[in-house]
Amino acid sequence: SPAGMALSVLVILLLSVLYEAVKMGKAVLLRQALLALPRSISQESLLEPKEGDTGPTQGRGCPIFFSRWFRYHVGQTLFHVVQVVLGYMVMLAVMSYNAWIFLGAIAGSTLGYFV
């Protein structure tokens, strides 16, 4: 029916916009993860903490920057999984070889990238 087709195109359009948003979120997390790393990891690991010094290692011997970086990396992994799932869902819809669905995916991708 025409209403069902319009709803299908709208859903694919929204999925494509969400795909672009997740892709952008993943890029932002990558930037934050890179900023969380110290300028030179090799120099950080060569320096031995002096007695009474509270250096970059605390607790279980894990550097503070590593735990922050690890959290960003886990976030990137989750964003990647969501991006792959959304991408395959949009691709599966486009593979129905329906011109309206294809145009909805293109319009959603364009709108998502623009926003």
C-alpha positions in Angstrom: 0.0 0.0 0.0 1.2 3.6 -0.5 1.1 4.3 3.3 3.2 1.2 4.0 5.7 2.2 1.3 5.9 5.8 2.7 6.5 4.4 6.2 9.2 2.0 4.9 11.0 4.9 3.1 10.8 7.0 6.3 12.2 4.2 8.4 15.1 3.7 6.0 15.7 7.4 5.8 15.9 7.6 9.7 18.2 4.5 9.8 20.5 6.2 7.3 20.6 9.4 9.4 21.3 7.4 12.5 24.1 5.5 10.6 25.8 8.9 9.8 25.4 10.1 13.4 27.0 6.9 14.8 29.8 7.3 12.3 30.4 10.9 13.5 30.2 9.8 17.1 32.9 7.2 16.5 35.2 9.8 15.0 34.7 12.1 18.0 35.5 9.2 20.4 38.7 8.4 18.3 39.8 12.0 18.7 39.2 11.9 22.5 41.1 8.6 22.8 44.0 10.0 21.0 44.0 13.1 23.2 44.0 10.8 26.3 47.3 9.3 25.3 50.4 11.0 26.6 52.7 12.8 24.0 55.4 10.1 24.3 54.5 6.7 25.8 58.1 5.5 25.5 59.4 8.4 27.7 56.6 7.9 30.2 57.5 4.2 30.6 61.3 4.9 30.9 60.9 7.3 33.8 61.1 5.6 37.1 59.0 7.1 39.9 61.0 8.7 42.7 60.4 7.7 46.3 57.3 9.4 47.6 56.3 10.5 44.1 52.8 9.9 42.9 53.5 9.4 39.3 51.2 8.2 36.5 50.9 4.8 38.0 48.5 4.3 40.9 46.6 1.4 42.4 47.3 -1.8 40.5 50.2 -0.4 38.5 48.0 0.6 35.6 48.8 4.0 34.2 45.9 6.5 34.6 46.0 7.4 30.9 45.6 3.7 29.9 42.4 3.3 31.8 40.9 6.5 30.3 42.1 5.4 26.9 40.6 1.9 27.4 37.2 3.4 28.2 37.3 5.4 25.0 38.3 2.3 23.1 35.4 0.3 24.5 33.1 3.1 23.5 34.5 3.1 20.0 34.0 -0.7 19.8 30.4 -0.4 20.8 29.9 2.5 18.2 31.5 0.3 15.6 29.1 -2.6 16.3 26.1 -0.3 16.1 27.5 1.2 12.8 28.0 -2.2 11.2 24.5 -3.4 12.2 22.8 -0.3 10.9 24.9 -0.4 7.7 23.9 -4.0 7.0 20.2 -3.2 7.7 20.2 -0.3 5.3 22.1 -2.4 2.7 19.6 -5.2 3.1 16.7 -2.8 2.5 18.4 -1.4 -0.6 18.9 -4.9 -1.9 15.2 -5.2 -2.2 15.7 -3.4 -5.5 13.0 -0.9 -4.8 13.7 2.6 -6.2 11.9 4.4 -3.4 13.8 2.5 -0.7 17.0 3.3 -2.5 16.1 7.0 -2.7 15.2 7.0 1.0 18.6 5.6 1.9 20.4 8.1 -0.3 18.3 11.0 1.1 18.9 9.8 4.7 22.6 9.5 4.2 22.7 13.0 2.7 20.7 14.5 5.4 22.7 12.7 8.2 26.0 13.9 6.7 24.7 17.4 6.4 23.4 17.6 9.9 
